[in-house]
Amino acid sequence: MPTLHIRTTPPGPRARTLLRRCERYVAPSATQAYPLVVDHAAGCHVWDVDGNCYLDFTAGIAVSATGHGHKQVVGAITAQVDRLIHFSFADFYYPSYVRMAERLAELAPGREPKQVFLCNSGAEAIEAAIKVVRHATRRPYILAFYNAFHGRTLGALSLTASKPVQRRGFAPLLPGVFHAPYPDPHRSRGDDPAEECLDHIENVLFRTVLPPEETAAIFVEPIQGEGGLIVPPDHFLTGLRRLCDRHGILLVDDEIQAGMGRTGKFFAIEHAGVAPDVICLAKAVGGGLPLGAVIARKRVVSWERGSHTSTFGGNPVACEAGLATIEVIEKEGLMRNAAEQGAYIQKRLRQLQQRCRSIGDVRGRGLMIGVEFVRNRRTKEPAERQRDHAVQEAFRRGLLLLACGRNVIRISPPLSITREEVGQGLGVLEEVLS
């Protein structure tokens, strides 16, 4: 196993050269966490252009589920590139698109027949889902949740309610979108945050500004990722399913970050035993290549031919990478590994919490884990600076982490991570927080 090795304090000379070129030529809209300039990666390790070796607790924002450069995924990509790189499914057919749709339809929860639309990204999947639900119901309104992140294209951004910077300067957004509170067990003041949120929808929104009979869909993340790794009680999702059924509203499950086995089940919503009407999937589904998917009950996909398509969506190379990724996840027991390693990480972090007063909460499912930083455990005042300091110090010592929400560190390594690698990464984090 490679070991963390920081030979040159990052950013090193080669990295600094590229960062200067980036500043000159690249549009400044991304939010890089620290000056990491990646050269290559393998498994759970990443090397920068100056030869530093890092342990990856980000998986490229939950994308590299099978680890960087898994041989079976790379082999599937290489074989497909030799056969066919592109031939748009918008106007023609090819086998890998159909096989990918079949596999996703088989994996999706619920007994009803499913149909699948493939695209290039999570935001595109959300955009397609908005069109699917409005076309199917002929209803104009959509409900999402505060702290949600569904993407940054205009329709997806209208559902997103995570940070003001993501919306600032882009109004007016898509009309007819409303937001409700999302249950946060750590910060709720009541006994049952799930029931409080469901009651707000039913007895506040539906009775004042949002006619339920004109609401097409409710979009929900089974675990809020960018919003702070918030894990709702399971009965929130079952209650949301009942509420949707009561009013003829479609339930759209955003599994873009939580899906593909990250939580220990293929879809995170399966922990609650809920079958949504529509699932949006991306990130890990393409094995590192651009791929997104909308999986919907067949009766919901009412749009006619020509109403929505994509030149590059479901590219044959990306589909083969996705099929190989699914096979590796199943064959190598990566969902079981995610559950086991995730439980161990949370146990270690809770032990650390007892010694580190700035850790206010540890939560998550599988390898989708959040560590919340507070100034005071009683008041739960967010400690953004401590969180940011921990992320930067971990980077300097060779551990890659990402922030989310106001004051949370996100831990989402490849699902293939070993206990030894987990211990190595947690050792760095403990060293930083001590």
JORA-V967506 format. One line per field, one symbol per residue. phi: phi as a letter, one per 40 degrees, with the letter a starting at -180 (. if undefined). A space follows every 50 residues. Layout:
phi: ???
This chain:
phi: .dbdabcbdcccccccccccccccbbdcbcbdcaccbcbaaagbbbbccb gcbbccbbfgggccccgcgddcccccccccdccacaadccbbbacccccc cdccccccchccdbbbbbbbacccccdccdcdcccccfbccbbbbcgcbb hbccccccccabadccbdgbcccccgbbbbcbcbdcbccccbcccccccc ccbbccbbbbcccbccabcaccbccdchfcbccdccccccccccccbgcc bbbcbdcccggcchbcbcccccgbbccbbbbafcccghccababbbddcc ccccdgcaaacbdgddcccccccccdccdcccgccccccccccccccccc ccdcbbccccabaiafcbbbbcbbcacccgccbcccccccccccdcchbc bbcafcabcbbacdcccccccdcccccccccccc
